[in-house]
Amino acid sequence: MTDNIENLLLEHLKRFQSSQERMERKLDELTRRLSNLEAGQASVIQHLGHLAAADAQQQVAADGCNLRLERIERRLESA
């Protein structure tokens, strides 16, 4: 009788261990996927930063053109 109980307990422990191993594998997979998402997000944020810098440079250039245009218009009005 004790042998049957021990075998039954061993079978349950094996099932628990198997389930735990599956959960650990799934957790590892989800951890890897989350890391990939975070890396992708960081890349997008970096790209947005570069776009903002390029936009700022274009705005500075446009401001310079506007100043030159205003000076030209003033000279034409004076002449």
N, CA, C and O atoms as a Maestro MAE file, in Angstrom:
{
 s_m_m2io_version
 :::
 2.0.0
}

f_m_ct {
 s_m_title
 :::
 protein
 m_atom[316] {
  # First column is atom index #
  i_m_mmod_type
  r_m_x_coord
  r_m_y_coord
  r_m_z_coord
  i_m_residue_number
  s_m_chain_name
  s_m_pdb_residue_name
  s_m_pdb_atom_name
  i_m_atomic_number
  :::
  1 25 0.821 -1.194 0.000 1 A "MET " " N  " 7
  2 3 0.000 0.000 0.000 1 A "MET " " CA " 6
  3 2 0.872 1.268 0.000 1 A "MET " " C  " 6
  4 15 0.588 2.230 -0.714 1 A "MET " " O  " 8
  5 25 1.925 1.247 0.807 2 A "THR " " N  " 7
  6 3 2.812 2.416 0.862 2 A "THR " " CA " 6
  7 2 3.516 2.622 -0.475 2 A "THR " " C  " 6
  8 15 3.781 3.755 -0.879 2 A "THR " " O  " 8
  9 25 3.815 1.524 -1.153 3 A "ASP " " N  " 7
  10 3 4.448 1.651 -2.468 3 A "ASP " " CA " 6
  11 2 3.528 2.391 -3.438 3 A "ASP " " C  " 6
  12 15 3.978 3.235 -4.213 3 A "ASP " " O  " 8
  13 25 2.257 2.072 -3.389 4 A "ASN " " N  " 7
  14 3 1.285 2.749 -4.262 4 A "ASN " " CA " 6
  15 2 1.196 4.240 -3.944 4 A "ASN " " C  " 6
  16 15 1.112 5.071 -4.849 4 A "ASN " " O  " 8
  17 25 1.216 4.567 -2.668 5 A "ILE " " N  " 7
  18 3 1.147 5.975 -2.255 5 A "ILE " " CA " 6
  19 2 2.412 6.703 -2.690 5 A "ILE " " C  " 6
  20 15 2.347 7.828 -3.185 5 A "ILE " " O  " 8
  21 25 3.566 6.057 -2.504 6 A "GLU " " N  " 7
  22 3 4.823 6.678 -2.914 6 A "GLU " " CA " 6
  23 2 4.856 6.892 -4.424 6 A "GLU " " C  " 6
  24 15 5.281 7.945 -4.899 6 A "GLU " " O  " 8
  25 25 4.403 5.880 -5.178 7 A "ASN " " N  " 7
  26 3 4.363 6.009 -6.637 7 A "ASN " " CA " 6
  27 2 3.412 7.136 -7.056 7 A "ASN " " C  " 6
  28 15 3.718 7.909 -7.964 7 A "ASN " " O  " 8
  29 25 2.278 7.219 -6.398 8 A "LEU " " N  " 7
  30 3 1.311 8.258 -6.697 8 A "LEU " " CA " 6
  31 2 1.903 9.644 -6.409 8 A "LEU " " C  " 6
  32 15 1.745 10.576 -7.198 8 A "LEU " " O  " 8
  33 25 2.581 9.758 -5.273 9 A "LEU " " N  " 7
  34 3 3.232 11.026 -4.927 9 A "LEU " " CA " 6
  35 2 4.321 11.383 -5.936 9 A "LEU " " C  " 6
  36 15 4.441 12.537 -6.348 9 A "LEU " " O  " 8
  37 25 5.104 10.396 -6.327 10 A "LEU " " N  " 7
  38 3 6.144 10.634 -7.324 10 A "LEU " " CA " 6
  39 2 5.555 11.098 -8.651 10 A "LEU " " C  " 6
  40 15 6.094 12.001 -9.291 10 A "LEU " " O  " 8
  41 25 4.463 10.491 -9.059 11 A "GLU " " N  " 7
  42 3 3.808 10.886 -10.301 11 A "GLU " " CA " 6
  43 2 3.310 12.331 -10.220 11 A "GLU " " C  " 6
  44 15 3.458 13.100 -11.169 11 A "GLU " " O  " 8
  45 25 2.726 12.685 -9.088 12 A "HIS " " N  " 7
  46 3 2.258 14.064 -8.909 12 A "HIS " " CA " 6
  47 2 3.430 15.041 -8.913 12 A "HIS " " C  " 6
  48 15 3.353 16.110 -9.519 12 A "HIS " " O  " 8
  49 25 4.503 14.673 -8.242 13 A "LEU " " N  " 7
  50 3 5.681 15.541 -8.219 13 A "LEU " " CA " 6
  51 2 6.269 15.712 -9.617 13 A "LEU " " C  " 6
  52 15 6.707 16.805 -9.978 13 A "LEU " " O  " 8
  53 25 6.281 14.647 -10.395 14 A "LYS " " N  " 7
  54 3 6.785 14.724 -11.766 14 A "LYS " " CA " 6
  55 2 5.916 15.659 -12.607 14 A "LYS " " C  " 6
  56 15 6.429 16.444 -13.405 14 A "LYS " " O  " 8
  57 25 4.612 15.570 -12.425 15 A "ARG " " N  " 7
  58 3 3.703 16.464 -13.153 15 A "ARG " " CA " 6
  59 2 3.929 17.918 -12.752 15 A "ARG " " C  " 6
  60 15 3.979 18.808 -13.601 15 A "ARG " " O  " 8
  61 25 4.065 18.146 -11.455 16 A "PHE " " N  " 7
  62 3 4.327 19.508 -10.977 16 A "PHE " " CA " 6
  63 2 5.636 20.036 -11.556 16 A "PHE " " C  " 6
  64 15 5.717 21.182 -11.998 16 A "PHE " " O  " 8
  65 25 6.647 19.190 -11.546 17 A "GLN " " N  " 7
  66 3 7.950 19.598 -12.060 17 A "GLN " " CA " 6
  67 2 7.858 19.897 -13.555 17 A "GLN " " C  " 6
  68 15 8.438 20.869 -14.039 17 A "GLN " " O  " 8
  69 25 7.129 19.058 -14.274 18 A "SER " " N  " 7
  70 3 6.959 19.272 -15.706 18 A "SER " " CA " 6
  71 2 6.222 20.592 -15.968 18 A "SER " " C  " 6
  72 15 6.604 21.358 -16.853 18 A "SER " " O  " 8
  73 25 5.184 20.844 -15.206 19 A "SER " " N  " 7
  74 3 4.439 22.104 -15.352 19 A "SER " " CA " 6
  75 2 5.320 23.298 -15.021 19 A "SER " " C  " 6
  76 15 5.285 24.316 -15.713 19 A "SER " " O  " 8
  77 25 6.095 23.172 -13.983 20 A "GLN " " N  " 7
  78 3 6.984 24.268 -13.595 20 A "GLN " " CA " 6
  79 2 8.013 24.534 -14.689 20 A "GLN " " C  " 6
  80 15 8.312 25.693 -14.978 20 A "GLN " " O  " 8
  81 25 8.552 23.502 -15.293 21 A "GLU " " N  " 7
  82 3 9.523 23.676 -16.373 21 A "GLU " " CA " 6
  83 2 8.893 24.379 -17.572 21 A "GLU " " C  " 6
  84 15 9.522 25.238 -18.190 21 A "GLU " " O  " 8
  85 25 7.638 24.013 -17.906 22 A "ARG " " N  " 7
  86 3 6.935 24.682 -19.001 22 A "ARG " " CA " 6
  87 2 6.730 26.162 -18.688 22 A "ARG " " C  " 6
  88 15 6.914 27.018 -19.554 22 A "ARG " " O  " 8
  89 25 6.352 26.455 -17.461 23 A "MET " " N  " 7
  90 3 6.142 27.848 -17.069 23 A "MET " " CA " 6
  91 2 7.453 28.633 -17.112 23 A "MET " " C  " 6
  92 15 7.466 29.794 -17.519 23 A "MET " " O  " 8
  93 25 8.547 28.009 -16.697 24 A "GLU " " N  " 7
  94 3 9.847 28.678 -16.740 24 A "GLU " " CA " 6
  95 2 10.272 28.962 -18.175 24 A "GLU " " C  " 6
  96 15 10.814 30.029 -18.461 24 A "GLU " " O  " 8
  97 25 10.030 28.008 -19.084 25 A "ARG " " N  " 7
  98 3 10.364 28.221 -20.497 25 A "ARG " " CA " 6
  99 2 9.531 29.361 -21.077 25 A "ARG " " C  " 6
  100 15 10.036 30.213 -21.808 25 A "ARG " " O  " 8
  101 25 8.238 29.355 -20.731 26 A "LYS " " N  " 7
  102 3 7.356 30.410 -21.221 26 A "LYS " " CA " 6
  103 2 7.778 31.775 -20.660 26 A "LYS " " C  " 6
  104 15 7.769 32.774 -21.380 26 A "LYS " " O  " 8
  105 25 8.140 31.811 -19.404 27 A "LEU " " N  " 7
  106 3 8.603 33.057 -18.793 27 A "LEU " " CA " 6
  107 2 9.879 33.543 -19.469 27 A "LEU " " C  " 6
  108 15 10.032 34.738 -19.720 27 A "LEU " " O  " 8
  109 25 10.789 32.631 -19.762 28 A "ASP " " N  " 7
  110 3 12.026 32.998 -20.470 28 A "ASP " " CA " 6
  111 2 11.703 33.582 -21.848 28 A "ASP " " C  " 6
  112 15 12.291 34.581 -22.262 28 A "ASP " " O  " 8
  113 25 10.763 32.945 -22.551 29 A "GLU " " N  " 7
  114 3 10.362 33.430 -23.866 29 A "GLU " " CA " 6
  115 2 9.745 34.827 -23.764 29 A "GLU " " C  " 6
  116 15 10.068 35.713 -24.555 29 A "GLU " " O  " 8
  117 25 8.866 35.015 -22.799 30 A "LEU " " N  " 7
  118 3 8.226 36.321 -22.622 30 A "LEU " " CA " 6
  119 2 9.247 37.386 -22.223 30 A "LEU " " C  " 6
  120 15 9.135 38.539 -22.639 30 A "LEU " " O  " 8
  121 25 10.223 37.011 -21.432 31 A "THR " " N  " 7
  122 3 11.283 37.947 -21.042 31 A "THR " " CA " 6
  123 2 12.086 38.378 -22.266 31 A "THR " " C  " 6
  124 15 12.401 39.559 -22.416 31 A "THR " " O  " 8
  125 25 12.416 37.432 -23.140 32 A "ARG " " N  " 7
  126 3 13.144 37.758 -24.373 32 A "ARG " " CA " 6
  127 2 12.314 38.676 -25.266 32 A "ARG " " C  " 6
  128 15 12.827 39.646 -25.823 32 A "ARG " " O  " 8
  129 25 11.031 38.360 -25.394 33 A "ARG " " N  " 7
  130 3 10.164 39.183 -26.241 33 A "ARG " " CA " 6
  131 2 10.037 40.597 -25.687 33 A "ARG " " C  " 6
  132 15 10.048 41.568 -26.444 33 A "ARG " " O  " 8
  133 25 9.918 40.712 -24.383 34 A "LEU " " N  " 7
  134 3 9.828 42.033 -23.759 34 A "LEU " " CA " 6
  135 2 11.120 42.817 -23.981 34 A "LEU " " C  " 6
  136 15 11.083 44.018 -24.248 34 A "LEU " " O  " 8
  137 25 12.252 42.142 -23.871 35 A "SER " " N  " 7
  138 3 13.535 42.804 -24.128 35 A "SER " " CA " 6
  139 2 13.605 43.308 -25.558 35 A "SER " " C  " 6
  140 15 14.093 44.411 -25.805 35 A "SER " " O  " 8
  141 25 13.123 42.511 -26.503 36 A "ASN " " N  " 7
  142 3 13.111 42.934 -27.906 36 A "ASN " " CA " 6
  143 2 12.205 44.150 -28.097 36 A "ASN " " C  " 6
  144 15 12.551 45.076 -28.831 36 A "ASN " " O  " 8
  145 25 11.052 44.146 -27.442 37 A "LEU " " N  " 7
  146 3 10.149 45.296 -27.530 37 A "LEU " " CA " 6
  147 2 10.784 46.548 -26.959 37 A "LEU " " C  " 6
  148 15 10.661 47.631 -27.532 37 A "LEU " " O  " 8
  149 25 11.464 46.405 -25.830 38 A "GLU " " N  " 7
  150 3 12.131 47.557 -25.219 38 A "GLU " " CA " 6
  151 2 13.235 48.090 -26.118 38 A "GLU " " C  " 6
  152 15 13.412 49.303 -26.233 38 A "GLU " " O  " 8
  153 25 13.976 47.197 -26.752 39 A "ALA " " N  " 7
  154 3 15.035 47.633 -27.667 39 A "ALA " " CA " 6
  155 2 14.429 48.353 -28.870 39 A "ALA " " C  " 6
  156 15 14.955 49.370 -29.321 39 A "ALA " " O  " 8
  157 25 13.334 47.824 -29.379 40 A "GLY " " N  " 7
  158 3 12.653 48.482 -30.499 40 A "GLY " " CA " 6
  159 2 12.128 49.850 -30.106 40 A "GLY " " C  " 6
  160 15 12.232 50.805 -30.874 40 A "GLY " " O  " 8
  161 25 11.569 49.944 -28.916 41 A "GLN " " N  " 7
  162 3 11.054 51.226 -28.434 41 A "GLN " " CA " 6
  163 2 12.197 52.236 -28.295 41 A "GLN " " C  " 6
  164 15 12.048 53.401 -28.663 41 A "GLN " " O  " 8
  165 25 13.312 51.795 -27.775 42 A "ALA " " N  " 7
  166 3 14.471 52.690 -27.632 42 A "ALA " " CA " 6
  167 2 14.932 53.173 -29.001 42 A "ALA " " C  " 6
  168 15 15.320 54.331 -29.151 42 A "ALA " " O  " 8
  169 25 14.893 52.302 -29.991 43 A "SER " " N  " 7
  170 3 15.287 52.669 -31.344 43 A "SER " " CA " 6
  171 2 14.331 53.717 -31.921 43 A "SER " " C  " 6
  172 15 14.763 54.675 -32.561 43 A "SER " " O  " 8
  173 25 13.044 53.528 -31.690 44 A "VAL " " N  " 7
  174 3 12.051 54.487 -32.176 44 A "VAL " " CA " 6
  175 2 12.250 55.845 -31.505 44 A "VAL " " C  " 6
  176 15 12.193 56.884 -32.162 44 A "VAL " " O  " 8
  177 25 12.482 55.828 -30.197 45 A "ILE " " N  " 7
  178 3 12.697 57.072 -29.461 45 A "ILE " " CA " 6
  179 2 13.943 57.792 -29.982 45 A "ILE " " C  " 6
  180 15 13.940 59.012 -30.142 45 A "ILE " " O  " 8
  181 25 14.997 57.034 -30.242 46 A "GLN " " N  " 7
  182 3 16.227 57.628 -30.785 46 A "GLN " " CA " 6
  183 2 15.956 58.239 -32.162 46 A "GLN " " C  " 6
  184 15 16.416 59.339 -32.467 46 A "GLN " " O  " 8
  185 25 15.209 57.513 -32.981 47 A "HIS " " N  " 7
  186 3 14.877 58.012 -34.317 47 A "HIS " " CA " 6
  187 2 14.056 59.305 -34.215 47 A "HIS " " C  " 6
  188 15 14.288 60.252 -34.967 47 A "HIS " " O  " 8
  189 25 13.106 59.337 -33.291 48 A "LEU " " N  " 7
  190 3 12.308 60.554 -33.091 48 A "LEU " " CA " 6
  191 2 13.189 61.724 -32.662 48 A "LEU " " C  " 6
  192 15 12.961 62.863 -33.069 48 A "LEU " " O  " 8
  193 25 14.184 61.440 -31.845 49 A "GLY " " N  " 7
  194 3 15.119 62.483 -31.435 49 A "GLY " " CA " 6
  195 2 15.886 63.050 -32.624 49 A "GLY " " C  " 6
  196 15 16.094 64.259 -32.724 49 A "GLY " " O  " 8
  197 25 16.306 62.156 -33.530 50 A "HIS " " N  " 7
  198 3 17.015 62.611 -34.726 50 A "HIS " " CA " 6
  199 2 16.094 63.448 -35.615 50 A "HIS " " C  " 6
  200 15 16.512 64.454 -36.189 50 A "HIS " " O  " 8
  201 25 14.834 63.017 -35.720 51 A "LEU " " N  " 7
  202 3 13.884 63.782 -36.526 51 A "LEU " " CA " 6
  203 2 13.645 65.165 -35.920 51 A "LEU " " C  " 6
  204 15 13.539 66.151 -36.650 51 A "LEU " " O  " 8
  205 25 13.562 65.241 -34.612 52 A "ALA " " N  " 7
  206 3 13.358 66.530 -33.943 52 A "ALA " " CA " 6
  207 2 14.561 67.439 -34.171 52 A "ALA " " C  " 6
  208 15 14.401 68.643 -34.376 52 A "ALA " " O  " 8
  209 25 15.761 66.872 -34.135 53 A "ALA " " N  " 7
  210 3 16.964 67.666 -34.382 53 A "ALA " " CA " 6
  211 2 16.985 68.179 -35.819 53 A "ALA " " C  " 6
  212 15 17.332 69.334 -36.064 53 A "ALA " " O  " 8
  213 25 16.616 67.328 -36.761 54 A "ALA " " N  " 7
  214 3 16.575 67.748 -38.167 54 A "ALA " " CA " 6
  215 2 15.524 68.836 -38.358 54 A "ALA " " C  " 6
  216 15 15.749 69.794 -39.098 54 A "ALA " " O  " 8
  217 25 14.389 68.695 -37.701 55 A "ASP " " N  " 7
  218 3 13.337 69.705 -37.780 55 A "ASP " " CA " 6
  219 2 13.836 71.044 -37.232 55 A "ASP " " C  " 6
  220 15 13.575 72.100 -37.810 55 A "ASP " " O  " 8
  221 25 14.544 70.985 -36.129 56 A "ALA " " N  " 7
  222 3 15.084 72.219 -35.531 56 A "ALA " " CA " 6
  223 2 16.075 72.881 -36.481 56 A "ALA " " C  " 6
  224 15 16.077 74.104 -36.619 56 A "ALA " " O  " 8
  225 25 16.914 72.086 -37.137 57 A "GLN " " N  " 7
  226 3 17.878 72.646 -38.091 57 A "GLN " " CA " 6
  227 2 17.165 73.316 -39.267 57 A "GLN " " C  " 6
  228 15 17.573 74.384 -39.722 57 A "GLN " " O  " 8
  229 25 16.107 72.684 -39.748 58 A "GLN " " N  " 7
  230 3 15.348 73.265 -40.851 58 A "GLN " " CA " 6
  231 2 14.676 74.562 -40.424 58 A "GLN " " C  " 6
  232 15 14.598 75.510 -41.204 58 A "GLN " " O  " 8
  233 25 14.198 74.603 -39.204 59 A "GLN " " N  " 7
  234 3 13.562 75.821 -38.699 59 A "GLN " " CA " 6
  235 2 14.569 76.952 -38.596 59 A "GLN " " C  " 6
  236 15 14.254 78.096 -38.925 59 A "GLN " " O  " 8
  237 25 15.780 76.645 -38.140 60 A "VAL " " N  " 7
  238 3 16.835 77.661 -38.066 60 A "VAL " " CA " 6
  239 2 17.157 78.177 -39.466 60 A "VAL " " C  " 6
  240 15 17.318 79.380 -39.668 60 A "VAL " " O  " 8
  241 25 17.250 77.271 -40.424 61 A "ALA " " N  " 7
  242 3 17.535 77.677 -41.802 61 A "ALA " " CA " 6
  243 2 16.402 78.541 -42.353 61 A "ALA " " C  " 6
  244 15 16.658 79.546 -43.016 61 A "ALA " " O  " 8
  245 25 15.161 78.161 -42.085 62 A "ALA " " N  " 7
  246 3 14.016 78.945 -42.554 62 A "ALA " " CA " 6
  247 2 14.003 80.324 -41.900 62 A "ALA " " C  " 6
  248 15 13.698 81.319 -42.558 62 A "ALA " " O  " 8
  249 25 14.329 80.388 -40.619 63 A "ASP " " N  " 7
  250 3 14.404 81.687 -39.933 63 A "ASP " " CA " 6
  251 2 15.459 82.570 -40.576 63 A "ASP " " C  " 6
  252 15 15.235 83.767 -40.753 63 A "ASP " " O  " 8
  253 25 16.607 81.999 -40.929 64 A "GLY " " N  " 7
  254 3 17.667 82.745 -41.603 64 A "GLY " " CA " 6
  255 2 17.195 83.280 -42.951 64 A "GLY " " C  " 6
  256 15 17.484 84.423 -43.305 64 A "GLY " " O  " 8
  257 25 16.470 82.457 -43.700 65 A "CYS " " N  " 7
  258 3 15.945 82.893 -44.999 65 A "CYS " " CA " 6
  259 2 14.934 84.020 -44.811 65 A "CYS " " C  " 6
  260 15 14.915 84.976 -45.586 65 A "CYS " " O  " 8
  261 25 14.102 83.909 -43.790 66 A "ASN " " N  " 7
  262 3 13.117 84.962 -43.515 66 A "ASN " " CA " 6
  263 2 13.808 86.284 -43.180 66 A "ASN " " C  " 6
  264 15 13.370 87.342 -43.633 66 A "ASN " " O  " 8
  265 25 14.875 86.232 -42.398 67 A "LEU " " N  " 7
  266 3 15.613 87.448 -42.057 67 A "LEU " " CA " 6
  267 2 16.218 88.090 -43.304 67 A "LEU " " C  " 6
  268 15 16.147 89.306 -43.483 67 A "LEU " " O  " 8
  269 25 16.811 87.265 -44.162 68 A "ARG " " N  " 7
  270 3 17.400 87.778 -45.398 68 A "ARG " " CA " 6
  271 2 16.332 88.402 -46.288 68 A "ARG " " C  " 6
  272 15 16.541 89.467 -46.870 68 A "ARG " " O  " 8
  273 25 15.184 87.730 -46.389 69 A "LEU " " N  " 7
  274 3 14.095 88.241 -47.205 69 A "LEU " " CA " 6
  275 2 13.597 89.580 -46.671 69 A "LEU " " C  " 6
  276 15 13.318 90.493 -47.449 69 A "LEU " " O  " 8
  277 25 13.486 89.702 -45.367 70 A "GLU " " N  " 7
  278 3 13.051 90.969 -44.757 70 A "GLU " " CA " 6
  279 2 14.055 92.082 -45.062 70 A "GLU " " C  " 6
  280 15 13.654 93.203 -45.372 70 A "GLU " " O  " 8
  281 25 15.357 91.785 -44.977 71 A "ARG " " N  " 7
  282 3 16.383 92.793 -45.282 71 A "ARG " " CA " 6
  283 2 16.301 93.221 -46.748 71 A "ARG " " C  " 6
  284 15 16.426 94.404 -47.065 71 A "ARG " " O  " 8
  285 25 16.094 92.262 -47.622 72 A "ILE " " N  " 7
  286 3 15.993 92.574 -49.054 72 A "ILE " " CA " 6
  287 2 14.773 93.459 -49.301 72 A "ILE " " C  " 6
  288 15 14.849 94.445 -50.035 72 A "ILE " " O  " 8
  289 25 13.651 93.101 -48.685 73 A "GLU " " N  " 7
  290 3 12.431 93.896 -48.862 73 A "GLU " " CA " 6
  291 2 12.625 95.323 -48.341 73 A "GLU " " C  " 6
  292 15 12.154 96.274 -48.965 73 A "GLU " " O  " 8
  293 25 13.303 95.479 -47.220 74 A "ARG " " N  " 7
  294 3 13.541 96.821 -46.680 74 A "ARG " " CA " 6
  295 2 14.412 97.637 -47.631 74 A "ARG " " C  " 6
  296 15 14.160 98.824 -47.841 74 A "ARG " " O  " 8
  297 25 15.441 97.001 -48.210 75 A "ARG " " N  " 7
  298 3 16.301 97.711 -49.139 75 A "ARG " " CA " 6
  299 2 15.538 98.132 -50.397 75 A "ARG " " C  " 6
  300 15 15.734 99.220 -50.939 75 A "ARG " " O  " 8
  301 25 14.652 97.218 -50.843 76 A "LEU " " N  " 7
  302 3 13.879 97.555 -52.054 76 A "LEU " " CA " 6
  303 2 12.902 98.686 -51.759 76 A "LEU " " C  " 6
  304 15 12.653 99.522 -52.628 76 A "LEU " " O  " 8
  305 25 12.348 98.729 -50.563 77 A "GLU " " N  " 7
  306 3 11.413 99.779 -50.203 77 A "GLU " " CA " 6
  307 2 12.147 101.127 -50.074 77 A "GLU " " C  " 6
  308 15 11.578 102.173 -50.386 77 A "GLU " " O  " 8
  309 25 13.393 101.100 -49.619 78 A "SER " " N  " 7
  310 3 14.170 102.330 -49.430 78 A "SER " " CA " 6
  311 2 14.626 102.900 -50.766 78 A "SER " " C  " 6
  312 15 14.787 104.111 -50.919 78 A "SER " " O  " 8
  313 25 14.824 102.031 -51.701 79 A "ALA " " N  " 7
  314 3 15.389 102.489 -52.959 79 A "ALA " " CA " 6
  315 2 14.405 103.202 -53.846 79 A "ALA " " C  " 6
  316 15 14.763 103.637 -54.940 79 A "ALA " " O  " 8
  :::
 }
 m_bond[315] {
  # First column is bond index #
  i_m_from
  i_m_to
  i_m_order
  :::
  1 1 2 1
  2 2 3 1
  3 3 4 2
  4 3 5 1
  5 5 6 1
  6 6 7 1
  7 7 8 2
  8 7 9 1
  9 9 10 1
  10 10 11 1
  11 11 12 2
  12 11 13 1
  13 13 14 1
  14 14 15 1
  15 15 16 2
  16 15 17 1
  17 17 18 1
  18 18 19 1
  19 19 20 2
  20 19 21 1
  21 21 22 1
  22 22 23 1
  23 23 24 2
  24 23 25 1
  25 25 26 1
  26 26 27 1
  27 27 28 2
  28 27 29 1
  29 29 30 1
  30 30 31 1
  31 31 32 2
  32 31 33 1
  33 33 34 1
  34 34 35 1
  35 35 36 2
  36 35 37 1
  37 37 38 1
  38 38 39 1
  39 39 40 2
  40 39 41 1
  41 41 42 1
  42 42 43 1
  43 43 44 2
  44 43 45 1
  45 45 46 1
  46 46 47 1
  47 47 48 2
  48 47 49 1
  49 49 50 1
  50 50 51 1
  51 51 52 2
  52 51 53 1
  53 53 54 1
  54 54 55 1
  55 55 56 2
  56 55 57 1
  57 57 58 1
  58 58 59 1
  59 59 60 2
  60 59 61 1
  61 61 62 1
  62 62 63 1
  63 63 64 2
  64 63 65 1
  65 65 66 1
  66 66 67 1
  67 67 68 2
  68 67 69 1
  69 69 70 1
  70 70 71 1
  71 71 72 2
  72 71 73 1
  73 73 74 1
  74 74 75 1
  75 75 76 2
  76 75 77 1
  77 77 78 1
  78 78 79 1
  79 79 80 2
  80 79 81 1
  81 81 82 1
  82 82 83 1
  83 83 84 2
  84 83 85 1
  85 85 86 1
  86 86 87 1
  87 87 88 2
  88 87 89 1
  89 89 90 1
  90 90 91 1
  91 91 92 2
  92 91 93 1
  93 93 94 1
  94 94 95 1
  95 95 96 2
  96 95 97 1
  97 97 98 1
  98 98 99 1
  99 99 100 2
  100 99 101 1
  101 101 102 1
  102 102 103 1
  103 103 104 2
  104 103 105 1
  105 105 106 1
  106 106 107 1
  107 107 108 2
  108 107 109 1
  109 109 110 1
  110 110 111 1
  111 111 112 2
  112 111 113 1
  113 113 114 1
  114 114 115 1
  115 115 116 2
  116 115 117 1
  117 117 118 1
  118 118 119 1
  119 119 120 2
  120 119 121 1
  121 121 122 1
  122 122 123 1
  123 123 124 2
  124 123 125 1
  125 125 126 1
  126 126 127 1
  127 127 128 2
  128 127 129 1
  129 129 130 1
  130 130 131 1
  131 131 132 2
  132 131 133 1
  133 133 134 1
  134 134 135 1
  135 135 136 2
  136 135 137 1
  137 137 138 1
  138 138 139 1
  139 139 140 2
  140 139 141 1
  141 141 142 1
  142 142 143 1
  143 143 144 2
  144 143 145 1
  145 145 146 1
  146 146 147 1
  147 147 148 2
  148 147 149 1
  149 149 150 1
  150 150 151 1
  151 151 152 2
  152 151 153 1
  153 153 154 1
  154 154 155 1
  155 155 156 2
  156 155 157 1
  157 157 158 1
  158 158 159 1
  159 159 160 2
  160 159 161 1
  161 161 162 1
  162 162 163 1
  163 163 164 2
  164 163 165 1
  165 165 166 1
  166 166 167 1
  167 167 168 2
  168 167 169 1
  169 169 170 1
  170 170 171 1
  171 171 172 2
  172 171 173 1
  173 173 174 1
  174 174 175 1
  175 175 176 2
  176 175 177 1
  177 177 178 1
  178 178 179 1
  179 179 180 2
  180 179 181 1
  181 181 182 1
  182 182 183 1
  183 183 184 2
  184 183 185 1
  185 185 186 1
  186 186 187 1
  187 187 188 2
  188 187 189 1
  189 189 190 1
  190 190 191 1
  191 191 192 2
  192 191 193 1
  193 193 194 1
  194 194 195 1
  195 195 196 2
  196 195 197 1
  197 197 198 1
  198 198 199 1
  199 199 200 2
  200 199 201 1
  201 201 202 1
  202 202 203 1
  203 203 204 2
  204 203 205 1
  205 205 206 1
  206 206 207 1
  207 207 208 2
  208 207 209 1
  209 209 210 1
  210 210 211 1
  211 211 212 2
  212 211 213 1
  213 213 214 1
  214 214 215 1
  215 215 216 2
  216 215 217 1
  217 217 218 1
  218 218 219 1
  219 219 220 2
  220 219 221 1
  221 221 222 1
  222 222 223 1
  223 223 224 2
  224 223 225 1
  225 225 226 1
  226 226 227 1
  227 227 228 2
  228 227 229 1
  229 229 230 1
  230 230 231 1
  231 231 232 2
  232 231 233 1
  233 233 234 1
  234 234 235 1
  235 235 236 2
  236 235 237 1
  237 237 238 1
  238 238 239 1
  239 239 240 2
  240 239 241 1
  241 241 242 1
  242 242 243 1
  243 243 244 2
  244 243 245 1
  245 245 246 1
  246 246 247 1
  247 247 248 2
  248 247 249 1
  249 249 250 1
  250 250 251 1
  251 251 252 2
  252 251 253 1
  253 253 254 1
  254 254 255 1
  255 255 256 2
  256 255 257 1
  257 257 258 1
  258 258 259 1
  259 259 260 2
  260 259 261 1
  261 261 262 1
  262 262 263 1
  263 263 264 2
  264 263 265 1
  265 265 266 1
  266 266 267 1
  267 267 268 2
  268 267 269 1
  269 269 270 1
  270 270 271 1
  271 271 272 2
  272 271 273 1
  273 273 274 1
  274 274 275 1
  275 275 276 2
  276 275 277 1
  277 277 278 1
  278 278 279 1
  279 279 280 2
  280 279 281 1
  281 281 282 1
  282 282 283 1
  283 283 284 2
  284 283 285 1
  285 285 286 1
  286 286 287 1
  287 287 288 2
  288 287 289 1
  289 289 290 1
  290 290 291 1
  291 291 292 2
  292 291 293 1
  293 293 294 1
  294 294 295 1
  295 295 296 2
  296 295 297 1
  297 297 298 1
  298 298 299 1
  299 299 300 2
  300 299 301 1
  301 301 302 1
  302 302 303 1
  303 303 304 2
  304 303 305 1
  305 305 306 1
  306 306 307 1
  307 307 308 2
  308 307 309 1
  309 309 310 1
  310 310 311 1
  311 311 312 2
  312 311 313 1
  313 313 314 1
  314 314 315 1
  315 315 316 2
  :::
 }
}
